[in-house]
Amino acid sequence: RRGRQVEMNASRRQFLRESLAMAACATPAACSAEPQSGSGGGPSSERSPVARAHRPKVRTGPDRFDPAVLDTMLGECLKRVTNASDAAAAWKSLFSPKDRVALKINTLGGKGLSTQPAVVEAIVRGLIGAGVSERNILVWDRFNRELIRAGYTINRDGKGWRCFGTEGDYEGQMTVAGKIGG
């Protein structure tokens, strides 16, 4: 399939920050980090680090994960990718207390095929450990009903990190802000 090529001119910190948000969509799979050649067609021939984690004891049941094992897996991968001495330093190299972080997850597939809440919670714990305020962390997808079906608790205004669908956040009328073409 042919698609449009994207040029990557992001800093390492920016790339990792955005990639971590995407990691929420991955199911956790020993941690290895190897440079991978990109096929994005950009002008750079630099290799981007990719980390993958696997721990046999991460699942404690069909829909249950061990939070400590998830934290270790994520921390080990971030250490490898950032070359940090420990997981806390890795998180702090990517995020600071002034940051606002939104994790776009995918819950369309329901409980079995969606971004696992336990993985998102591990990412949130890492962000909080890096100093990001809970109120500056948002987990979102299209619809509240899909989030609920995938095992998330809706929290639009309560204490802690926020999680909600955006179905009610659009204007009823289209707004035109300019012209395209002649």
Secondary structure as the mmCIF struct_conf table of DSSP 4:
data_model
#
loop_
_struct_conf.conf_type_id
_struct_conf.id
_struct_conf.beg_label_comp_id
_struct_conf.beg_label_asym_id
_struct_conf.beg_label_seq_id
_struct_conf.end_label_comp_id
_struct_conf.end_label_asym_id
_struct_conf.end_label_seq_id
HELX_RH_AL_P HELX_RH_AL_P1 ARG A 12 ALA A 23
TURN_TY1_P TURN_TY1_P1 ALA A 24 CYS A 25
BEND BEND1 ALA A 26 ALA A 26
HELX_LH_PP_P HELX_LH_PP_P1 THR A 27 PRO A 28
STRN STRN1 SER A 32 SER A 37
BEND BEND2 GLY A 40 GLY A 40
BEND BEND3 PRO A 43 PRO A 43
HELX_LH_PP_P HELX_LH_PP_P2 GLU A 46 GLU A 46
STRN STRN2 ARG A 47 ARG A 52
TURN_TY1_P TURN_TY1_P2 PRO A 56 LYS A 57
BEND BEND4 VAL A 58 VAL A 58
STRN STRN3 ARG A 59 GLY A 61
TURN_TY1_P TURN_TY1_P3 PRO A 62 ASP A 63
STRN STRN4 ARG A 64 PHE A 65
HELX_RH_AL_P HELX_RH_AL_P2 PRO A 67 THR A 82
TURN_TY1_P TURN_TY1_P4 ASN A 83 ASN A 83
BEND BEND5 SER A 85 ASP A 86
HELX_RH_AL_P HELX_RH_AL_P3 ALA A 87 LEU A 94
TURN_TY1_P TURN_TY1_P5 PRO A 97 LYS A 98
STRN STRN5 VAL A 101 LYS A 104
TURN_TY1_P TURN_TY1_P6 LEU A 108 GLY A 109
HELX_RH_AL_P HELX_RH_AL_P4 GLY A 110 LEU A 113
BEND BEND6 SER A 114 SER A 114
HELX_LH_PP_P HELX_LH_PP_P3 THR A 115 GLN A 116
HELX_RH_AL_P HELX_RH_AL_P5 PRO A 117 GLY A 129
TURN_TY1_P TURN_TY1_P7 ALA A 130 GLY A 131
HELX_RH_3T_P HELX_RH_3T_P1 GLU A 134 ASN A 136
STRN STRN6 ILE A 137 ASP A 141
BEND BEND7 ARG A 142 ARG A 142
HELX_RH_AL_P HELX_RH_AL_P6 ASN A 144 ARG A 149
TURN_TY1_P TURN_TY1_P8 ALA A 150 GLY A 151
HELX_LH_PP_P HELX_LH_PP_P4 TYR A 152 ILE A 154
STRN STRN7 ASN A 155 ASN A 155
BEND BEND8 ARG A 156 TRP A 161
STRN STRN8 ARG A 162 GLY A 165
TURN_TY1_P TURN_TY1_P9 GLU A 167 GLY A 168
BEND BEND9 TYR A 170 TYR A 170
BEND BEND10 GLY A 172 GLN A 173
#
